[in-house]
Amino acid sequence: MAAQTTSSITVAAPAADVMAVIADLEAYPEWTASVRQVEVLTVYDDDGRPGEAKFVLDAGPVKDTYTLTYEWDNNHEVRWSLVEGTLIKQLEGSYRLVEGDNGTEVTYQLTVDVSIPLLGMMKRKAEKVIIDTALKELKKRVESGSGE
């Protein structure tokens, strides 16, 4: 089993605003470097949050089309896992949001495994880069007001 990688960042916004940007999967190509296209396939709840979505990824050497399934816990947490992929054979993650006086602490947890051989150390480094980049892009998107 692949190891988890976790990182956190504080976003100067309420948890509801952060989660609104996270839940707007179809807008990811506007603000994430590696996601080229997203198609929401099913809706999870009455709030209209995605239940299942198909992604087209172009992250340099890793290019794939994959489908994720989502579970939402209000504005506290979202979890996802891989339904199917070509190159990606395991992908599980979550955003956990804790609202405080200075904004919302966002913790991103990710486990990724690909079907190309990589040393464990290289996989963890790649996960760390993915997480840190995603958190910085999320912070920028939310704080700029572009996600509203």
N, C-alpha and C positions, 0 to 999 in steps of 0.2 A: 504494500500500500504506500502511496506517495505521502510525503510529509506536508503538513499545512504550513503556509506562510501567512503571517498576520502583520498588519501595520495600521496606524491610526493617524487622523488629522482632525483639527478643529476647524469647523466652517462657521463663519459669522452669520448665521441664519437659524431660524427655528427648524426643528426636526421635520415638520410638515413640508417646508419648502425644499429641504434636502431630498426627502423621499419623493416629492413630486418630480424632481429632476431625474432621480434614479428610475422611477417608474415609467418615464417617457422614453421607452426603449427606441422607438422609431426616430427620435432626435439624436441618438448617439453618434451617427456619422457626422453631425454638425460640430461636435466638440471632442470626440475621442480620436486619437491618432490612428488606431489600427482597425476600427470597425467601419466597414465600407457600406453595409446595408443591413437593415433589420426589418423583419416582417413579423408582426404579432399574429400568431395562429389561433390562439384561444384566449378568452378572458377569464381571470381567476375569480373575481368577485363583483359585487354591485358597484364598486368604485371604479370599475373599468380597468383595473390593473392587469397586466399580462399574466396569463397562465402558462402559455408556451410560446416561444418565439424562435425564429430561424435567423441566424447571423451569418454574414459573410465577413471573414476576418482576413486582413492582410497585415501581418506583423513581421515584415521582412522575410526571414526564412520559413516562418510558419504561416501558411495560407490554408484556410479551411472554410467549409460551410458546415455549420453545426446547429443543433436544436437544443434549447434549454427549457426546462420546466421550472416554474417559480412557485414559491409559497410566501405569502405576505402576512406580517403581524403588525397591522396598523402602520404607524409611523415609527415603530421600534426596530423592526428587522425585516429583511428580505433574504431568502435562501434560494439558491438555484442549483440544479444538477443537470448533467448531460443526459439527453435522450439518445442522440446519435450524432456522430461526427465521422469524418474521414481520417484526418491526421490526428485529431485530438481524441484520445481514448478514455480520458477521465477529466472531468471538470466539475468541481463542486466549490461553491463559495457562498459568501454572505456579506451583507452590509448590516452592521448593528449600530443604531443611532441612540445616543444619550444626550438629551438636551440639558444644558447648564446655563449659568449666568453669562458666560462669555460666548455662547453659541452652541453648536451641536458637535459633540465628538463622534466622528464616524470611524468605525473599525471595520476594516476589510479583511476577510479571511479567504484564502484561495488554495485549492489543491488542483494541480494540473498535471496530466501525464499525456505525452504524445507518443505516437507509434514510431518516431525516429529515435535512434539510440542517442541518449545524452547521459553524461555522468550525473549522479545525484546532486553534486555541488553545482553543476551548471543549471540543472532544473530549478533548484532553489533560488539561484541568482536571477534566473529569468522570471520566476514568480515574483520576486522582490521588486524587480524593475516594472513588471506589469502592475502590481499593486500600487507602488509609489506614484507611477505615472497616472493611473486611474484616479487616485485620491487627489492629486494636484489638479487634474483636469476637472474633476467634480467640483472641487472648491472654487476654481476659477469660474465655472459655469454658474454655480449657485450665487456666488457673491457678485457677479456681474449683472444678475437679474435677467439673464438671457433665457432662463428656463421657465419663466413665469408666463 
